[in-house]
Amino acid sequence: MSRRPPLAVFTPWYPSLGNPMLGNFVGEWSRLAADGRDVRIINAVEWPGGPDELVTQHKPAFESLVHRMARAGGLDARGAFGTITRVPNVLVAGWQVPRRAETAVDAIAAALGPIDAPVVHGHVGYFGGLAAARLARPDARVIVTEHSSELGNVLADDAGRALYAEVLQRAHRLTCVSGVVKQLILQHLPEFESTIEVLPNPVDFDAAPRRAEKPESLDKWLFVGGLTDIKGVVRLVEAFIEFARTRPAATLGMFGEGNLRDQVVTMVTDARLGERVTLHGAVPRSTVLARMPEFDVLVAPSRYETFHLAVPEAVAAGLPVLLTRSGGPEESLGQTHRLCAEFVDVNDDAEELVAGLHALEARLPDLDPGQARAELNARFGPNAVRSRLAELYGEDEWGPLPAVLPAPMQATRVRPEKLVVFARRTWRSLAVEPQIAVAKEEGVEITTIGVPQPKAPAKPLTVSQRALRKGRRLLSQVLPSTPTAAGGATAALLGDLTSAADASLYWDANPGIVVVPELDPTLFGRRAVDAS
């Protein structure tokens, strides 16, 4: 079989060592199209820079280093479905979405230039879609997929709405993961109705690990998502505390990270339920899927969802689901909810959530997880979505998805034996620390220039020239007396904006090293970050 045309994918979200759950649905879309073609996933990664004064001071050195990394291949890593190209772009505190989106597009354009691919797929219209619209070659077919729960805020903004109209004017089709999302767009941009259609997120029902049998009770609660207000996390924890008072075997496992983590810990501690609530943090999607069958029920009390991928994934695992009428889930489950789910209203009422749990538990004898799985698989299993995706790309029918994709072709770098981490003043510790941890586990010798802080200061201070001179002196302690070529045995990790000049100096003195914004775990024989 001849190879299909190359595919470029633009996305603001994609799994990484720092956040392996972020954008895993983009990886699933890419997997559907990956066999028989070269795929390049271009991930515009937002780096918090702090106040404008600080960003202005350091951005020239940062952008120069990013361009240099791009030329040297330092932005590229090996993914499960192709090449992952991470393009960092720095934000000034307080920027709104339109400014952030245009900055991301500018960063990609400066680092990579026009994208030479006949098919381009952008995820999230106002980010990946905008990049696709502006950077795809004139004759490329541009497909955009909208997942974002923040879309309403973007469309309500004049600048955001103008960007979205630009995307729709360029796109061959924009697909929405639910009708709820489609109607939201048409409320603001009704003239583009012929360009927009609904195509749900794909879910691999057949391959998902699953329970051997239905649960007999619903004591083991599972939550998957960000620890944020929009996910209804406070209501969830309040409901579990109430439920646990009369159910001594009740437990709650939470997979995800977010700004409410500290509040969740406090609530659980005050209720003396610390041993019964486990915060697993952000872990790879494959880990979540593998662990799902250990639980009795998925509880998903979101305030708003465009789709909520964890819901059909839980159904695939044989779990009943308690969820809110938050938009996308009602549509994605449809009449199949009678076989696997119980809905409650969106509000802050923890007691109503507990009542819904008891109602679902009473229905356990009548639930049919196998039939629910089959019905949903027919609607948005991989092959159903894959068939439509082939049409959107303007290609012949692709056929069934291979059980195992061939490994993407990419030159393999030398395994680094030394890692120099440049993190003088970072607000990216959540991204940097997991990368350092992987290197330590692999026995890599690590030198840190600066100290990553565990939490961002409330008001970051501008780095003074005095601090810069001090940093230069610190750097001189690890620089060799004469330039050397490390031959790939040394890698340098850029941890933050303010360390760009230091990393450039180190690179000048060691021209044989590799400088990267993200470690590639496949260099150590580990799975790619997007392996499902």
JOMO-V422187 format. One record per helix or strand of 3 or more residues. SS is the DSSP state (H for helix, E for strand). FROM is the first residue (numbers start at 0). LEN is the number of residues. If there is no record, write none. Layout:
SS_FROM_LEN ; SS_FROM_LEN
//
This chain:
E_6_5 ; H_23_11 ; E_38_10 ; H_51_21 ; E_75_3 ; E_82_9 ; H_96_16 ; E_118_5 ; H_123_12 ; E_140_6 ; H_150_5 ; H_157_13 ; E_172_4 ; H_178_10 ; H_189_6 ; E_195_3 ; E_219_5 ; H_228_3 ; H_232_12 ; E_250_5 ; H_260_10 ; E_276_5 ; H_284_8 ; E_296_4 ; H_308_8 ; E_319_5 ; H_327_13 ; E_340_4 ; H_349_13 ; H_363_3 ; H_368_12 ; H_381_11 ; E_417_5 ; H_428_13 ; E_444_5 ; H_464_12 ; E_489_5 ; H_496_13 ; E_513_3 ; H_520_4
//
